[in-house]
Amino acid sequence: MVSIKHLTSMDLLANDEVMGLIKRAQYLKHHQVKPDFKRQFFVANLFFENSTRTHKSFEVAEKKLGLDVINFDASTSSVNKGETLYDTVLTMSAIGIDVCVIRHTDENFYQELVDSRTIQSAIINGGDGSGQHPSQSLLDLLTIYEAFGRFEGVKIMIAGDITHSRVAKSNMQMLKRLGADIYFTGPESWYDPAFDIYGRYVSLDSMVEEIDVVMLLRVQHERHDSGTTFSKADYHEQYGLTTERYAKLKPHAIIMHPAPVNRGVEIASHLVEAPKSRIVAQMHNGVYMRMAILEAILNGKA
């Protein structure tokens, strides 16, 4: 059984730990598991950015595991009195919180927390600015593995607002290590040549008939200094998954999106729940992967 101290970045997980979490999440998805922890565990979800899927699926996962979830609302916390994130987590640790799931606007916010000799709470990164999103990456890997039973040789296209996407950064690192063939597409101004070590930048239409997985990314308007330079219709026509492009996909190809989805932008609205779409499945898988992550963290504490 997997045992980890923190979950902050995908590059800190070994391949066998990743596969162990995938296999455990699959087991939890298909079997009724009764929590059997030897002591009471407390967890707090500290979300300083808006979230629906990540926040609530962690909460469901925590309750399925029988953990005691301590309410935290950033809008009514001492953060509004000037308290730092470090001191908030220091307080959580001092009062006995075993695990803090944190989403924050600052990249690498977790480093001083895991480096602290005083803070005893395990840290799970629920998303750090435009940095990493390891739990989303792991549930994406679970979804791909369910579809293909492997990563080696699977052709995966990551499409859209790549530079600003923490999901893309987490996924490209791990998928490359696991042997997938990665392609990038989208506006060239939203692509960083530093990503060339993981895959190849191509046009969507040149590869749409060859790929196995289309991993669409949300256009993150809030992270663009002056907003997007594309109208919704123009972006959809040039870079989105249109009905015409969907029809060209291989019969076994799957569509993914971390959500929230900008319907009619990254993907035609009626394709969100199309037969090849795994967008709803990703959300469903998120609960079981986050159960596996929490279990692995608590195994380390036990």
C-alpha positions as CSV (number, residue, x, y, z in Angstrom):
1,M,0.0,0.0,0.0
2,V,1.3,3.5,-0.9
3,S,2.6,5.7,1.9
4,I,3.5,9.3,1.3
5,K,4.2,12.3,3.6
6,H,2.9,15.1,1.4
7,L,1.5,15.6,-2.1
8,T,2.8,18.9,-3.5
9,S,4.2,18.2,-7.0
10,M,4.0,15.3,-9.5
11,D,7.8,15.3,-10.0
12,L,8.2,14.2,-6.4
13,L,6.3,11.0,-6.9
14,A,8.0,7.9,-8.1
15,N,6.5,5.9,-11.0
16,D,5.6,3.0,-8.7
17,E,3.9,5.4,-6.3
18,V,1.8,6.8,-9.1
19,M,0.8,3.3,-10.3
20,G,0.1,2.3,-6.7
21,L,-2.3,5.3,-6.3
22,I,-4.0,4.4,-9.6
23,K,-4.5,0.8,-8.7
24,R,-5.8,1.7,-5.2
25,A,-8.2,4.3,-6.6
26,Q,-9.5,1.6,-9.0
27,Y,-10.1,-0.7,-6.1
28,L,-11.8,1.9,-4.0
29,K,-14.1,2.7,-7.0
30,H,-15.3,-0.9,-7.3
31,H,-15.3,-2.1,-3.7
32,Q,-17.1,-0.9,-0.6
33,V,-14.3,-0.1,1.8
34,K,-14.9,0.4,5.5
35,P,-12.5,2.9,7.0
36,D,-10.1,1.2,9.5
37,F,-7.9,3.9,10.8
38,K,-6.4,3.2,14.3
39,R,-7.1,6.7,15.5
40,Q,-9.2,9.8,14.8
41,F,-7.9,12.0,11.9
42,F,-8.8,15.6,11.3
43,V,-8.5,17.3,7.9
44,A,-9.1,20.9,6.8
45,N,-9.7,22.2,3.2
46,L,-8.1,25.7,2.9
47,F,-9.2,27.1,-0.5
48,F,-8.0,30.6,-1.2
49,E,-9.2,30.4,-4.8
50,N,-12.6,29.5,-6.1
51,S,-13.2,25.8,-6.7
52,T,-16.1,23.4,-7.2
53,R,-14.7,20.0,-8.3
54,T,-11.4,19.9,-6.4
55,H,-12.9,21.3,-3.1
56,K,-16.0,19.2,-3.1
57,S,-14.5,16.0,-4.3
58,F,-11.9,16.2,-1.6
59,E,-14.7,16.7,0.9
60,V,-16.7,13.7,-0.4
61,A,-13.5,11.6,-0.3
62,E,-12.8,12.7,3.3
63,K,-16.2,11.8,4.4
64,K,-16.2,8.4,2.6
65,L,-13.0,7.7,4.5
66,G,-14.7,8.6,7.8
67,L,-12.4,11.6,8.5
68,D,-13.4,14.6,10.6
69,V,-13.6,17.5,8.3
70,I,-13.0,20.9,9.9
71,N,-14.7,23.8,8.3
72,F,-12.6,26.7,6.9
73,D,-13.8,29.7,5.1
74,A,-11.0,32.0,3.8
75,S,-13.4,35.0,3.6
76,T,-14.0,34.8,7.4
77,S,-10.6,33.7,8.5
78,S,-7.8,35.7,10.1
79,V,-6.2,36.0,6.7
80,N,-8.5,39.1,6.4
81,K,-6.6,40.5,9.5
82,G,-3.3,40.1,7.7
83,E,-2.4,36.5,8.9
84,T,0.0,34.8,6.5
85,L,-0.7,31.4,5.0
86,Y,2.2,30.0,7.0
87,D,0.7,31.2,10.3
88,T,-2.8,29.8,9.3
89,V,-1.3,26.4,8.7
90,L,0.8,26.7,11.8
91,T,-2.4,27.2,13.8
92,M,-4.1,24.3,12.1
93,S,-1.1,22.1,13.0
94,A,-1.1,23.3,16.6
95,I,-4.8,22.5,17.1
96,G,-4.3,19.0,15.8
97,I,-5.2,19.1,12.1
98,D,-3.6,16.1,10.5
99,V,-4.0,17.0,6.8
100,C,-4.4,20.4,5.1
101,V,-5.6,20.5,1.5
102,I,-4.7,23.9,0.2
103,R,-5.4,25.8,-3.0
104,H,-3.6,29.2,-3.2
105,T,-2.8,31.8,-5.8
106,D,1.0,31.7,-5.1
107,E,3.1,29.2,-6.9
108,N,5.1,26.9,-4.6
109,F,3.2,28.1,-1.6
110,Y,3.8,24.7,0.0
111,Q,7.5,24.8,0.1
112,E,7.9,26.7,3.4
113,L,5.1,24.6,4.9
114,V,6.8,21.3,4.2
115,D,10.2,22.6,5.2
116,S,8.9,23.8,8.6
117,R,10.1,21.9,11.6
118,T,7.1,23.0,13.6
119,I,4.2,22.3,11.2
120,Q,3.2,18.7,11.6
121,S,0.2,18.7,9.3
122,A,0.6,16.9,6.0
123,I,0.2,19.2,3.0
124,I,-1.8,18.3,-0.2
125,N,-1.5,20.9,-3.0
126,G,-5.0,21.5,-4.4
127,G,-3.5,23.9,-7.0
128,D,-0.8,26.6,-6.7
129,G,-1.4,29.5,-9.1
130,S,-0.1,28.4,-12.5
131,G,2.2,25.8,-10.9
132,Q,1.0,22.3,-10.3
133,H,-2.3,20.4,-9.6
134,P,-1.2,16.9,-8.6
135,S,-4.5,15.5,-7.6
136,Q,-6.1,16.5,-10.9
137,S,-3.1,15.0,-12.7
138,L,-3.5,11.7,-10.9
139,L,-7.3,11.5,-11.6
140,D,-6.5,12.2,-15.3
141,L,-4.0,9.4,-15.3
142,L,-6.6,7.1,-13.7
143,T,-9.0,8.0,-16.5
144,I,-6.5,7.3,-19.2
145,Y,-5.4,4.1,-17.6
146,E,-9.1,2.9,-17.4
147,A,-9.4,3.6,-21.2
148,F,-6.2,2.0,-22.4
149,G,-4.7,-0.1,-19.6
150,R,-1.3,1.5,-20.3
151,F,0.5,4.8,-21.0
152,E,3.3,3.5,-23.1
153,G,2.8,4.7,-26.7
154,V,-0.6,6.4,-26.1
155,K,-0.7,9.5,-28.2
156,I,-2.0,12.4,-26.1
157,M,-2.6,16.0,-27.3
158,I,-2.7,18.7,-24.7
159,A,-4.7,21.6,-26.2
160,G,-5.3,25.2,-25.3
161,D,-4.0,27.6,-22.7
162,I,-0.9,25.6,-21.8
163,T,1.3,28.2,-20.3
164,H,-1.2,29.1,-17.6
165,S,-2.4,25.6,-16.9
166,R,-1.2,23.9,-13.7
167,V,-3.0,20.8,-15.0
168,A,-0.9,20.7,-18.2
169,K,2.3,21.1,-16.3
170,S,1.6,18.3,-13.9
171,N,0.4,16.0,-16.7
172,M,3.2,16.6,-19.2
173,Q,5.8,15.7,-16.6
174,M,4.3,12.4,-15.5
175,L,2.9,11.3,-18.9
176,K,6.3,11.7,-20.4
177,R,7.9,9.6,-17.6
178,L,5.2,6.9,-18.1
179,G,6.0,6.6,-21.8
180,A,3.1,8.5,-23.5
181,D,3.7,10.4,-26.7
182,I,2.8,14.0,-26.0
183,Y,1.7,16.7,-28.5
184,F,0.8,20.3,-27.7
185,T,-1.5,22.6,-29.6
186,G,-3.2,25.9,-29.2
187,P,-2.3,29.6,-29.7
188,E,1.5,29.8,-30.2
189,S,1.6,32.8,-27.8
190,W,0.2,30.5,-25.0
191,Y,3.0,28.0,-25.5
192,D,6.4,28.0,-23.8
193,P,9.2,26.3,-25.8
194,A,10.5,25.0,-22.5
195,F,7.8,22.4,-22.9
196,D,9.6,20.9,-25.9
197,I,11.4,18.5,-23.6
198,Y,8.0,16.8,-23.0
199,G,6.5,16.8,-26.4
200,R,6.0,18.5,-29.8
201,Y,4.0,21.6,-30.7
202,V,1.7,20.9,-33.7
203,S,-1.5,22.1,-35.3
204,L,-4.6,20.5,-34.0
205,D,-5.9,19.6,-37.5
206,S,-2.6,17.9,-38.5
207,M,-2.9,15.4,-35.7
208,V,-6.6,15.1,-34.9
209,E,-7.0,11.8,-36.8
210,E,-4.0,10.1,-35.1
211,I,-4.3,10.9,-31.4
212,D,-5.8,8.7,-28.7
213,V,-6.5,11.4,-26.0
214,V,-7.6,15.0,-26.6
215,M,-6.8,16.8,-23.3
216,L,-8.5,20.2,-23.6
217,L,-7.6,23.0,-21.2
218,R,-9.8,25.9,-20.0
219,V,-8.9,29.3,-21.4
220,Q,-7.9,31.0,-18.1
221,H,-9.0,34.6,-18.7
222,E,-8.2,35.5,-15.1
223,R,-4.5,34.7,-15.6
224,H,-4.1,36.8,-18.8
225,D,-2.9,40.3,-18.2
226,S,-5.1,41.9,-20.8
227,G,-7.6,39.1,-21.4
228,T,-7.7,36.8,-24.4
229,T,-7.1,38.2,-27.8
230,F,-9.7,35.8,-29.3
231,S,-13.4,36.0,-29.4
232,K,-15.2,32.8,-28.2
233,A,-16.2,32.0,-31.8
234,D,-12.8,32.5,-33.2
235,Y,-11.0,30.5,-30.6
236,H,-13.5,27.6,-31.0
237,E,-13.1,27.6,-34.8
238,Q,-9.3,27.8,-34.7
239,Y,-8.3,25.8,-31.6
240,G,-11.4,24.1,-30.1
241,L,-12.9,20.7,-30.5
242,T,-15.6,21.3,-33.1
243,T,-18.2,18.8,-34.3
244,E,-16.1,18.4,-37.4
245,R,-12.9,17.6,-35.5
246,Y,-14.8,15.2,-33.2
247,A,-16.0,13.3,-36.3
248,K,-12.3,12.7,-37.3
249,L,-11.2,11.2,-34.0
250,K,-10.3,7.5,-33.9
251,P,-13.2,5.3,-32.7
252,H,-11.4,4.5,-29.4
253,A,-10.2,8.1,-28.8
254,I,-11.3,9.9,-25.6
255,I,-11.9,13.6,-24.8
256,M,-10.8,15.0,-21.5
257,H,-11.1,18.4,-19.8
258,P,-10.3,19.3,-16.1
259,A,-13.3,21.7,-16.0
260,P,-14.9,24.1,-15.6
261,V,-15.7,24.0,-19.3
262,N,-16.2,27.1,-21.4
263,R,-18.8,25.6,-23.6
264,G,-18.6,26.7,-27.2
265,V,-15.0,27.7,-26.6
266,E,-12.7,24.8,-25.9
267,I,-15.4,22.3,-26.9
268,A,-18.8,22.4,-28.6
269,S,-21.4,22.3,-25.9
270,H,-23.1,19.1,-27.1
271,L,-19.8,17.2,-27.1
272,V,-19.3,17.6,-23.3
273,E,-21.4,14.5,-22.8
274,A,-20.7,12.8,-26.1
275,P,-19.8,9.1,-26.3
276,K,-16.1,9.8,-26.5
277,S,-16.1,12.3,-23.7
278,R,-14.7,11.3,-20.3
279,I,-15.2,14.7,-18.7
280,V,-17.9,13.5,-16.4
281,A,-15.9,10.3,-15.7
282,Q,-13.0,12.5,-14.7
283,M,-15.1,14.2,-12.0
284,H,-16.4,10.9,-10.8
285,N,-12.8,9.4,-10.7
286,G,-11.7,12.5,-8.7
287,V,-13.4,11.2,-5.6
288,Y,-11.7,7.8,-5.6
289,M,-8.3,9.2,-6.5
290,R,-8.5,11.7,-3.7
291,M,-9.5,8.9,-1.4
292,A,-6.4,7.0,-2.4
293,I,-4.2,10.1,-1.9
294,L,-5.7,10.8,1.6
295,E,-5.3,7.2,2.5
296,A,-1.6,7.2,1.4
297,I,-1.0,10.3,3.5
298,L,-2.6,8.8,6.5
299,N,-0.7,5.6,6.0
300,G,2.4,7.7,6.4
301,K,1.1,9.3,9.6
302,A,0.0,6.0,11.0
